[in-house]
Amino acid sequence: HGGSITGEHGVGSDKAPFMAQMFTADDLDTMQLVRCALDPDGIANPGKIFPTPRLCGERPGRGQGPHPLVVSGEAELF
């Protein structure tokens, strides 16, 4: 009924499998881009919530071309 799987709390490991029910694939890809931007070395809880890509330059998710935010110029990969 319009609620969230997290409420005011963070997404724990137990809720991670339900992220795809709450967010679109593009939403999840955007979250991964933000995570990579804030933690390019992957040292903050590696493997938690989102799988840790080998390199943050790798596009997470479906692998179908660049992310829409990268295409629009609103985000860039380093």
C-alpha distance (Angstrom), angle and dihedral (degrees) to the residues before:
residue distance angle dihedral
H1 . . .
G2 3.77 . .
G3 3.78 94.7 .
S4 3.77 129.6 130.6
I5 3.78 131.4 -121.5
T6 3.78 88.1 -125.3
G7 3.79 107.0 37.7
E8 3.79 105.9 -174.9
H9 3.80 92.6 -25.8
G10 3.78 129.7 84.7
V11 3.78 124.2 -99.4
G12 3.77 107.3 -92.3
S13 3.79 125.7 -157.4
D14 3.78 89.1 -98.3
K15 3.83 91.3 60.4
A16 3.81 97.3 42.7
P17 3.83 94.5 92.2
F18 3.80 89.1 60.5
M19 3.81 96.3 53.8
A20 3.82 91.2 94.8
Q21 3.81 89.7 57.0
M22 3.80 91.6 53.2
F23 3.83 101.2 38.6
T24 3.81 136.2 37.1
A25 3.80 121.5 -113.4
D26 3.83 88.6 -106.4
D27 3.83 90.0 52.0
L28 3.80 90.8 52.3
D29 3.81 91.8 46.3
T30 3.82 89.4 51.4
M31 3.81 90.7 50.5
Q32 3.81 88.8 51.6
L33 3.83 90.7 50.4
V34 3.81 89.9 52.4
R35 3.80 91.1 47.9
C36 3.81 90.6 51.1
A37 3.80 91.5 47.4
L38 3.81 92.2 51.9
D39 3.81 95.9 39.4
P40 3.82 108.2 27.4
D41 3.81 92.4 163.5
G42 3.81 92.6 52.9
I43 3.79 94.8 -129.3
A44 3.82 98.8 130.3
N45 3.81 106.5 90.5
P46 3.82 96.5 -37.9
G47 3.78 113.0 -144.6
K48 3.80 94.3 13.1
I49 3.82 119.3 132.6
F50 3.82 92.4 -21.9
P51 3.78 123.0 44.1
T52 3.78 109.8 -107.5
P53 3.81 109.7 -113.3
R54 3.81 117.2 -140.6
L55 3.79 88.0 -117.5
C56 3.78 128.2 12.5
G57 3.80 86.9 -129.6
E58 3.77 88.3 70.2
R59 3.74 112.0 96.0
P60 3.79 109.4 -123.3
G61 3.75 121.7 -139.5
R62 3.76 128.3 25.8
G63 3.83 99.0 -1.6
Q64 3.81 95.8 -133.9
G65 3.78 103.2 142.5
P66 3.79 129.3 -64.0
H67 3.79 121.7 -24.3
P68 3.84 114.0 -93.7
L69 3.84 90.8 -116.6
V70 3.80 90.4 54.2
V71 3.81 90.9 49.0
S72 3.82 91.9 50.1
G73 3.80 91.7 49.1
E74 3.82 93.4 -117.7
A75 3.83 91.5 115.1
E76 3.76 135.7 22.2
L77 3.76 134.9 -160.3
F78 3.78 117.7 -126.3
